[in-house]
Amino acid sequence: MIDNDSIVDATSKPLGGPGTGTSEGNGDFCYNGVWEYHDFIRQPDHEIVAGMQYLHENLSAYYVLLSDQGAEGLSFNPEECDLNGGQISIDPIIISGNGMLDSLEFSLITECYNNPSIDFTANGGVSHQIAVNAYNQNMQRMITDVGGTNGIVYTIFYGLPQMLAGYMTLGNQESTMIPTVISLAAQAIDPNFNIHVNIITPIYYQLLPQYFGPDGDADGDGWTNKQEYEYFVRSNMSYEEKKQAYINSALNPDVYPGSDCEECRTSSTLGGIFKVGSDVCLRVPDPVATNSSFNWSKLNGSLEGRGLNTHCRSLWIPNAQVEDTGIYICEYDNGQKTNTTYEFHVIISDEVPISSSLTLVLFVGIVTLCSVLIIRKQYVR
């Protein structure tokens, strides 16, 4: 947009350009930078994230207005949006998330919809046909509830009905609450805007929380979708990497938390002194609860940049260097309904002389004894 009187009203009076906002309207518009807008390309309704992306781009210019109304930080950006955490505050407007990107949850539905070979029903999981039947029904009902295919919501706010149908298909209460709250809010819109929306009620939709919800199990491998998400989706991944990591784990019974873990091949798994270049492996000792999660960290250090798998019972530190020296801590479940931490002391030295072998044995023995008698701590969250 160029601020040169090129914007005019129906009578050809200029609305942009120099001016102070006179009664004639000149100066009411001012240059606010380049704004790029592309032609709308309609995607199939089951491509939920594509609709979500369009909605985000369509509303981007208005996010600042939403922020002024108290909805600071609200965004439909697929790489950021997380709305279905179950808590909504009106003043100020705060919508909690569940720690899973909504777009990735929707991608699970779309993947099942697009892939006829998906069938995990033998394991109690979802199938392509189950996903197709549910989403088609939910989308058709949603179109009706938001005013039809010619209504303002489906045409102007394209992408929103697809998202709302996605939330209903996810099916858990925290997700279905989003469409219901939005439909209730729409009742207060001025009738002159010609937005006709029914109150969205879950009883008219096919809900599939047992397959697609956070606590569901799409592939029937015994691990919930949220457990697989938290294990395989890492904060340092790109959006596409996160998407593939989630789909590959949630829709593959052979991929589950711990399936990518490698057992230690050494006996020194509780720490000790190691030579530079060694492959160090630390392993949480028994007892460990079945299906326990593991969360490794380093005292006063970071493991993320090192690229280590911090979600396994065993922590591999390949080609250890002096800077890898430190105290490593793992939080896990010991089967007694308490979260437990275990500490490992690791020293990486340029040289480990033969003469120090006795010292090494004593050090490992002391560390092991201390770990068992002193350093091991239990606490209840």
N, C-alpha and C positions, 0 to 999 in steps of 0.2 A: 504494500500500500504506500503510495507516494502522497505526501502532504502538500498537494498543489491544486486544490479545488477540483480534483478529479472525481470526488464523491459528491453526488447530487441527489436531491429528493425527486419526487414524482413530477415536480414542476420545473426541474432542471436548475434549481437553486443550489449553489455549492454548499456542502456541509463540512468540507475539510479545508485545509489551507490556513493561511494567517487569519487571525481573528480572536475574539475573546468570548465567544459564545453569545452572539447577539440574539435579539428576538427573532431574526430571520434564520438563525441556526448555524450561520457560518462560524467556524471555529469550535464547534461541538466535538469534532473529531480531531485527533492529533496523531502524529506519527509515533508508533510504539514498536518499531522494529519489524523485521521481516517475519511473516507468518506463512508457512508453507502448508497447503492443504491439497490432498490428492482426491481423485475421483473415487467414489465408493464402488467397491467390488464385492458383491454379495457372495458369501460363502454358504455352503450347506449348514443348516441350523445345528447339526451335531458337532460342527467344528466350533466348539464353545470358546476356545481361547482366541480364535480369529475374530469372533464377534466381540470378545472382551477387549482385544487390541483396538478394534475400530471405535468402540465406546470410549476408550481411554483417549484416543487421538481426537475424537469429536468433542470431548469435554475438557481437553487440556487448557483451553483458553479461559475456562470458567472455574478452574480449581482455586484461583485466587479469590473469587467471589465466595466459593464454598468455605474457604479459610476465614473470610471476613464474617461469615455466619456461624463460626465456631467449629467448623469441620476441618480443622487444621490437620494436614497430613493425609487427608482422604484421597485415595487414588485408585483407579481401576487398572493401573499399569500391571500387566501379567507378572512382571518381575518383582512386584512389591505387594500386591493386594493380598491381604489375609484378614477376612472379615468374620469368619464363622467360628469365633471363640466362645460365643454364648453370652457375652455381656455387652449391653448397649446402654450408654449414658446419654441423655439428651442435652443437659446443660452443665458443663460443656459437652459437645458431641464427641464421644469416645466409643469406638467399636473395637473390641478385643479380638485377637486372632488365636488360632490353636497351634501356631508354630509351623504350619504347613502352608505353602503358597497355594491359594485357591486354584490358580491356573494349573498347577501340577495335579491337584485332586481332580479337576475337570479333565485333564489329559488322560487320566486312567479310564474314564468313561469313554472318551473319544477313541482311544486305542482299542478298547473292547468292541466298540461300535464298528470300527473300520476293519477289524481283523476276524474274518469268518472262522479261522482255525482255533480261536481261543475257546476252550471248553475245559474248565476245571471242576465240573459238577461231580465227577467221581470222587474228588477230595473235599467236596462241600463248598467249592468255590463258584465263581461266576462263569458265564459263557457269553459268547458273542450274541446269541439270540436273546438271552435275558436282558442284556444291555440295550439292544435295539428296541425291544418291545417296551421297556420301561421309559427310555428317553423319548421315543416317538410319542408315547401316550402323554408324557409330562409336557413335552413341547407344545403339542396340540392344545392341551388344557391351558397352558400358560398363555398362548396366543389369545385364546378366548377370554381369559381373565384380565388381560391387559388391553382389551379393546379391539381385537381382531387384526387381520393382516393389513388393513387400511387405517388402523388406528395410529395415533401419534406416537405411542410408545414403541410399537414394532417398526415404524418407519423412521421416525426422527431419532429415537434412542435405540437404534438397532444395536444388538449385542447384549442389552440388558435382559430381554426375555430369555435369551439363550443361557445367560448366567443364572437367572432365577430358576429355570428348568434344571440346570446343573445342580444347584443347591438342593432342590427337591429330590433329585435322583441320588445324591449323596445320602440323604435320608435321615441323618442323625438330627436330633432336636436343635443343636446349635446351628446347623445349616438351614433347616427348614424355617427357622425363626427369621432369617434375613428376608425372604420374599414376603412373609406375613407382615413384618414391620414396615417394609417399603409400601405394601398395598394399603396399610392403615394410614401411613403418612400421606398417600396420594388422595385419600378422602378429603383432606383439608385444602387441596389445591382449588383455586378459584375456578368455578365452572366455566368461565369465559375462555379458559385455556383449552377447553374441549378434550380433557383427558379423562377417559372413563375406565376406571380400573375396579375390578371386583376385589373383595377381601380374599386373599389367597389362603385356602384352607388345606392342610395336608391330607385330609381324608379323600380328596379328589385326585390324589397323585399316587404314583407307585414309588414307594420309598425303598431304597436298597442299602440301608446302613450296614447290613451284614456283609456286603461285598465292597462298597465304596467308601463308607464312613471311616474316620480315623481308627475306630476300634474294630472295623471289619477286616476280613481276610480274603482278598480277591482271588488268590491262587490256592487257598486251602492248605498252606504249608505250616500252619500253626502259629505263625507270627502275624501280628496285626499290621495294617498298612502304616500306622504311625510308627511302630517299632522299626519297620524296614526303612521308612523315610528318615527317621532320626539316625539310623546307622549308616545308610549309604549316601544320603544327600549332605554334602559338606559345604560349609560357608564359603570356602575359597574356590568353589566351582563356578563356571559360567552358567548362565540360565539354561542353555541347551544341555550342558553336562548334568545339571540337576534333574532336568526332565528325563533324560535317558537313564540316569541312575535310579530314579524312582520307578519308572515303568519296568525296567529290566529286573528289579527286585520284587516289586509287588505283583508282577505277572509272570513269575518264574519260580516254581516250587523248589528248584535246585539252588536258588540264590536267596539266602536268608542271613540274618546277622550272625557272623562267625564263619560263614561258608568260605569267605576269602581269607580266613586266618591260617597262618602256618605255625605248626607246633615247633617248640624249641628243640634243637638237635644237640644241645649242650647240657651239661649238668649244672653249670653255674648260672642258675636262673633267678637267684635271689640277690644278685648284685656282686660286687667285688672289684678287683683291679684288673684292667684289660689293657692290652697293647693297642696303640694307635693302628687303625686299619682292621681291627677285629670286628666280626659280626656279633654284636651283643644281643642276647635274647633274655628278657625278663618275663617270668610267668607267675601269675597269681596262684598261691598254693591253696590246697583244699582247706576247709570246705567251701564250695561254690554252688549256689542255687542253680537248678535247671532253668535255662532261658534267662540267666542273669545277663544284664548289660554291663559293659566295662567302659570306664571313662578315664583315660590316662592323662596326666599332666606332669609338668616339670616345675619344681619349686623355683620361683624367680626366673622362669624361662618359658619359652614357647616351643611346642612340638609341631604346630601347624606348618611353619615354614620349612621344617625338616622333611615334610611329606610322609610322616610315619602313620601307620594305621593305629589310631588311638582307641579303637572300639573292640579290640580283640583281648582275649584272656592273656595272650602272649604279646609282648611289645618287642618287635625287632628293631634294632638300631644298626643298620648296615654300615660298614666302613667307618666305625666310630672314630671320632677325632677328640682332641683334648677338650674342645668346647662342649662336648657331650657329657663331660663330667658333671655330676650333680645328684640331686635327690629326685627320684621319679615316684609319683604317687598314683595309685589306681583306686578308683571308687567302684564298688561292685556290691552284689547281693550275696550274702553268705548263707542264705536259706533260713535265716532266723527273723525274717521280717524287719531287718534293720539294714541300713546301708553301712558298709564297712570300707575303711581305707587301709591300704597296705603301702608301706614305703620301702623303696629300694635305693641303696647307696651305690653309686657307680663312679669309679675313678678310671679315667683313660690316661695312660702314661706313655711318653715317648718310648720308654724301654721298661721291660719287666725282666731284670737280670735273674739268672738261674739262682744266684745266692739269696734272692728275695722270695723264693718259692715258699719257704716256711712262713715268712711274713704274710704272704698271700693266703696261705691256708688258714692261718690264725685270723686274718682280717675277715675272710669269708665266714669263718666260724663265729666270730664275734658279731658280725652284721646279722647273720642268721639268727643267733640267739637273741640279740636285741630286738630283731623284727618280731620274733615270736612273743617275747616276754614284755617288751616295753613299747616299741614303736607302733605295734598294731593297735588301732583304736576303733571303737565302735560308737556310733551315735545314731540317734533316731531323728529323722527329719521332721 
